[in-house]
């Protein structure tokens, strides 16, 4: 039996909305990598974002795993997907990719009475703080950018994202010959 040369690496891709189904598929793929004793995962991602709670869960789940995770922005990483992207120990952006961060957007459920409005505002404030804490911990965004993010959509080129520490390298993703890639 031949010895493996280098780390055992899984290559996966995700393109879509961050919702409970997507998070379950992504987490399951990463759990399988752990269970099959992979050392590293490279995940290509393009996502407009989605649900904050699911995204925060996935961020923490990915950070808890004993894997060297490399994230590759292959198109657009926006909203809560930027927070998930920040979970990668190594983060790479394709030259023509884009990033976007913005204020949390909560939709009211049912009637708009004082108590539900107050709850929506409190929930949004808590989500804003959680996202900000992650971006502050994992990146080097200046305080004025984090403050602006609470009121407007902010778009970043790969060079901007590199300057702010969201990206470590700008390069196209190329699957190494002889490997498989799985779409999540």
VOPAGU-2260 file (C-alpha; in pm, 1 decimal, decimal comma):
REM VOPAGU-2260
SITE   aa  ch    i         X         Y         Z
SITE  UNK   A    0       0,0       0,0       0,0
SITE  UNK   A    1     138,9     339,4     -99,8
SITE  UNK   A    2     176,7     612,2     158,9
SITE  UNK   A    3     -18,2     930,6     102,6
SITE  UNK   A    4     198,8    1227,1      18,6
SITE  UNK   A    5      84,0    1546,5     185,8
SITE  UNK   A    6    -241,7    1614,2     365,6
SITE  UNK   A    7    -563,0    1432,1     278,3
SITE  UNK   A    8    -772,0    1711,4     123,8
SITE  UNK   A    9   -1140,6    1732,5      31,2
SITE  UNK   A   10   -1250,8    1977,5    -238,7
SITE  UNK   A   11   -1609,7    2101,9    -228,2
SITE  UNK   A   12   -1815,4    2376,5    -387,7
SITE  UNK   A   13   -2123,6    2566,3    -275,6
SITE  UNK   A   14   -2336,0    2814,8    -467,4
SITE  UNK   A   15   -2661,6    2932,7    -318,3
SITE  UNK   A   16   -2861,1    3083,8     -36,3
SITE  UNK   A   17   -2757,1    3027,6     325,3
SITE  UNK   A   18   -3061,4    2859,1     475,9
SITE  UNK   A   19   -3116,7    2559,2     704,9
SITE  UNK   A   20   -3096,4    2305,8     418,9
SITE  UNK   A   21   -2773,4    2452,2     280,4
SITE  UNK   A   22   -2614,8    2473,8     625,2
SITE  UNK   A   23   -2707,0    2110,2     694,6
SITE  UNK   A   24   -2549,2    2001,0     363,2
SITE  UNK   A   25   -2231,7    2204,2     422,7
SITE  UNK   A   26   -2195,0    2094,1     786,0
SITE  UNK   A   27   -2257,8    1731,2     685,0
SITE  UNK   A   28   -1987,1    1750,3     417,6
SITE  UNK   A   29   -1736,4    1892,3     664,8
SITE  UNK   A   30   -1839,5    1636,8     930,6
SITE  UNK   A   31   -1779,2    1357,9     677,9
SITE  UNK   A   32   -1432,3    1501,1     611,4
SITE  UNK   A   33   -1356,8    1485,3     984,3
SITE  UNK   A   34   -1502,6    1135,2    1018,7
SITE  UNK   A   35   -1297,2    1013,5     721,2
SITE  UNK   A   36    -983,9    1167,8     870,7
SITE  UNK   A   37    -922,5    1437,8     613,5
SITE  UNK   A   38    -670,5    1701,2     713,7
SITE  UNK   A   39    -799,6    1987,8     501,9
SITE  UNK   A   40   -1100,3    2114,0     307,8
SITE  UNK   A   41   -1098,9    2364,8      23,5
SITE  UNK   A   42   -1445,4    2507,9     -34,7
SITE  UNK   A   43   -1533,8    2726,0    -329,8
SITE  UNK   A   44   -1826,4    2952,7    -248,0
SITE  UNK   A   45   -2057,9    3200,8    -413,6
SITE  UNK   A   46   -2357,5    3313,1    -209,6
SITE  UNK   A   47   -2584,8    3616,7    -180,6
SITE  UNK   A   48   -2617,5    3540,7     190,9
SITE  UNK   A   49   -2925,4    3429,6     376,5
SITE  UNK   A   50   -3030,3    3369,1     734,9
SITE  UNK   A   51   -2812,6    3511,5    1012,1
SITE  UNK   A   52   -2874,5    3242,1    1275,9
SITE  UNK   A   53   -2791,1    2960,6    1034,2
SITE  UNK   A   54   -2480,8    3146,1     914,6
SITE  UNK   A   55   -2353,9    3213,8    1266,3
SITE  UNK   A   56   -2406,6    2846,8    1352,3
SITE  UNK   A   57   -2210,2    2735,2    1045,3
SITE  UNK   A   58   -1929,2    2982,1    1118,9
SITE  UNK   A   59   -1884,9    2840,0    1470,3
SITE  UNK   A   60   -1924,5    2480,8    1351,5
SITE  UNK   A   61   -1651,9    2519,0    1088,0
SITE  UNK   A   62   -1419,7    2690,5    1335,2
SITE  UNK   A   63   -1462,9    2400,4    1581,0
SITE  UNK   A   64   -1346,1    2129,5    1341,8
SITE  UNK   A   65    -991,5    1988,0    1334,1
SITE  UNK   A   66    -949,2    2077,2     967,0
SITE  UNK   A   67    -737,4    2329,3     781,8
SITE  UNK   A   68   -1014,0    2512,7     594,8
SITE  UNK   A   69    -943,8    2721,8     287,2
SITE  UNK   A   70   -1230,5    2928,4     147,2
SITE  UNK   A   71   -1229,4    3042,2    -216,1
SITE  UNK   A   72   -1463,6    3323,8    -328,8
SITE  UNK   A   73   -1552,6    3223,3    -683,8
SITE  UNK   A   74   -1814,4    3491,2    -754,4
SITE  UNK   A   75   -1992,7    3688,7    -485,9
SITE  UNK   A   76   -1972,7    3637,7    -110,7
SITE  UNK   A   77   -2231,7    3864,5      45,8
SITE  UNK   A   78   -2407,4    3929,3     372,2
SITE  UNK   A   79   -2390,3    3635,3     616,6
SITE  UNK   A   80   -2186,3    3438,4     360,4
SITE  UNK   A   81   -1901,3    3683,9     432,4
SITE  UNK   A   82   -1912,4    3576,5     795,8
SITE  UNK   A   83   -1902,3    3207,9     696,7
SITE  UNK   A   84   -1617,2    3283,8     456,6
SITE  UNK   A   85   -1424,9    3439,9     747,3
SITE  UNK   A   86   -1424,8    3097,0     919,2
SITE  UNK   A   87   -1152,8    2982,7     679,5
SITE  UNK   A   88    -800,9    2968,7     816,6
SITE  UNK   A   89    -695,9    3064,5     463,8
SITE  UNK   A   90    -913,3    3282,2     241,8
SITE  UNK   A   91    -860,9    3327,1    -131,9
SITE  UNK   A   92   -1059,2    3540,1    -377,2
SITE  UNK   A   93   -1075,7    3503,8    -753,7
SITE  UNK   A   94    -965,9    3825,3    -927,2
SITE  UNK   A   95   -1319,5    3900,8   -1053,6
SITE  UNK   A   96   -1503,9    3816,8    -733,0
SITE  UNK   A   97   -1680,0    4062,3    -504,1
SITE  UNK   A   98   -1771,6    4084,6    -135,8
SITE  UNK   A   99   -2060,9    4266,4      29,2
SITE  UNK   A  100   -2145,4    4335,5     393,2
SITE  UNK   A  101   -2452,1    4526,3     506,5
SITE  UNK   A  102   -2698,3    4589,5     789,2
SITE  UNK   A  103   -2898,1    4298,4     926,8
SITE  UNK   A  104   -3243,8    4282,6     772,9
SITE  UNK   A  105   -3525,0    4127,6     977,0
SITE  UNK   A  106   -3875,5    4074,5     844,6
SITE  UNK   A  107   -4170,7    4101,1    1081,9
SITE  UNK   A  108   -4381,9    3788,9    1125,2
SITE  UNK   A  109   -4751,8    3853,1    1167,6
SITE  UNK   A  110   -4897,7    4175,4    1297,2
SITE  UNK   A  111   -4684,6    4473,4    1381,7
SITE  UNK   A  112   -4755,9    4553,1    1740,9
SITE  UNK   A  113   -4523,8    4739,6    1976,0
SITE  UNK   A  114   -4390,2    4422,9    2141,6
SITE  UNK   A  115   -4304,2    4252,9    1811,5
SITE  UNK   A  116   -4134,1    4566,7    1676,1
SITE  UNK   A  117   -3925,3    4591,5    1990,0
SITE  UNK   A  118   -3832,0    4224,0    1957,1
SITE  UNK   A  119   -3731,7    4269,7    1590,2
SITE  UNK   A  120   -3508,8    4564,9    1681,8
SITE  UNK   A  121   -3347,9    4378,4    1973,0
SITE  UNK   A  122   -3287,7    4072,5    1754,4
SITE  UNK   A  123   -3131,5    4284,4    1478,2
SITE  UNK   A  124   -2906,0    4461,3    1729,4
SITE  UNK   A  125   -2790,4    4126,8    1872,5
SITE  UNK   A  126   -2721,3    3993,0    1521,3
SITE  UNK   A  127   -2531,4    4312,6    1430,6
SITE  UNK   A  128   -2310,7    4268,5    1736,7
SITE  UNK   A  129   -2243,3    3899,1    1666,7
SITE  UNK   A  130   -2146,4    3963,9    1304,7
SITE  UNK   A  131   -1934,0    4265,1    1398,7
SITE  UNK   A  132   -1750,0    4065,0    1667,0
SITE  UNK   A  133   -1665,4    3791,9    1415,0
SITE  UNK   A  134   -1546,3    4040,7    1150,8
SITE  UNK   A  135   -1343,1    4225,4    1413,6
SITE  UNK   A  136   -1184,1    3900,6    1537,9
SITE  UNK   A  137   -1107,8    3749,2    1196,2
SITE  UNK   A  138   -1034,8    4055,5     980,2
SITE  UNK   A  139    -884,1    4401,5    1002,2
SITE  UNK   A  140   -1179,2    4620,4     905,0
SITE  UNK   A  141   -1138,6    4975,7    1035,7
SITE  UNK   A  142   -1401,7    5084,5    1287,8
SITE  UNK   A  143   -1550,7    5332,4    1040,0
SITE  UNK   A  144   -1618,4    5047,0     792,8
SITE  UNK   A  145   -1785,2    4837,2    1063,2
SITE  UNK   A  146   -1993,3    5139,1    1164,5
SITE  UNK   A  147   -2093,8    5212,3     802,0
SITE  UNK   A  148   -2190,2    4844,7     756,4
SITE  UNK   A  149   -2473,7    4902,3    1002,6
SITE  UNK   A  150   -2644,0    5152,3     769,6
SITE  UNK   A  151   -2543,3    5084,7     405,7
SITE  UNK   A  152   -2440,0    4803,0     174,1
SITE  UNK   A  153   -2061,0    4799,7     133,5
SITE  UNK   A  154   -1902,0    4627,6    -166,2
SITE  UNK   A  155   -1537,5    4523,2    -176,0
SITE  UNK   A  156   -1315,1    4418,7    -461,4
SITE  UNK   A  157   -1064,5    4142,1    -387,8
SITE  UNK   A  158    -797,3    4410,8    -342,6
SITE  UNK   A  159   -1016,3    4596,5     -90,0
SITE  UNK   A  160   -1087,8    4269,9      91,9
SITE  UNK   A  161    -714,4    4191,9      96,9
SITE  UNK   A  162    -643,2    4532,8     250,2
SITE  UNK   A  163    -906,2    4468,9     521,4
SITE  UNK   A  164    -782,5    4118,0     603,9
SITE  UNK   A  165   -1091,7    3938,4     477,9
SITE  UNK   A  166    -876,0    3782,8     204,1
SITE  UNK   A  167    -523,6    3645,2     233,3
SITE  UNK   A  168    -459,2    3596,4    -138,1
SITE  UNK   A  169    -606,2    3683,3    -477,5
SITE  UNK   A  170    -588,2    3389,1    -715,6
SITE  UNK   A  171    -809,2    3170,8    -930,9
SITE  UNK   A  172    -904,4    2832,8    -787,3
SITE  UNK   A  173    -766,7    2536,7    -978,9
SITE  UNK   A  174    -846,3    2181,0    -876,0
SITE  UNK   A  175    -519,0    1990,6    -849,2
SITE  UNK   A  176    -498,6    1708,2   -1103,9
SITE  UNK   A  177    -605,5    1369,0    -974,9
SITE  UNK   A  178    -853,6    1506,0    -718,2
SITE  UNK   A  179   -1232,2    1501,2    -706,1
SITE  UNK   A  180   -1457,0    1793,4    -628,4
SITE  UNK   A  181   -1804,5    1762,7    -477,5
SITE  UNK   A  182   -2081,9    2019,7    -512,0
SITE  UNK   A  183   -2274,2    2068,8    -187,5
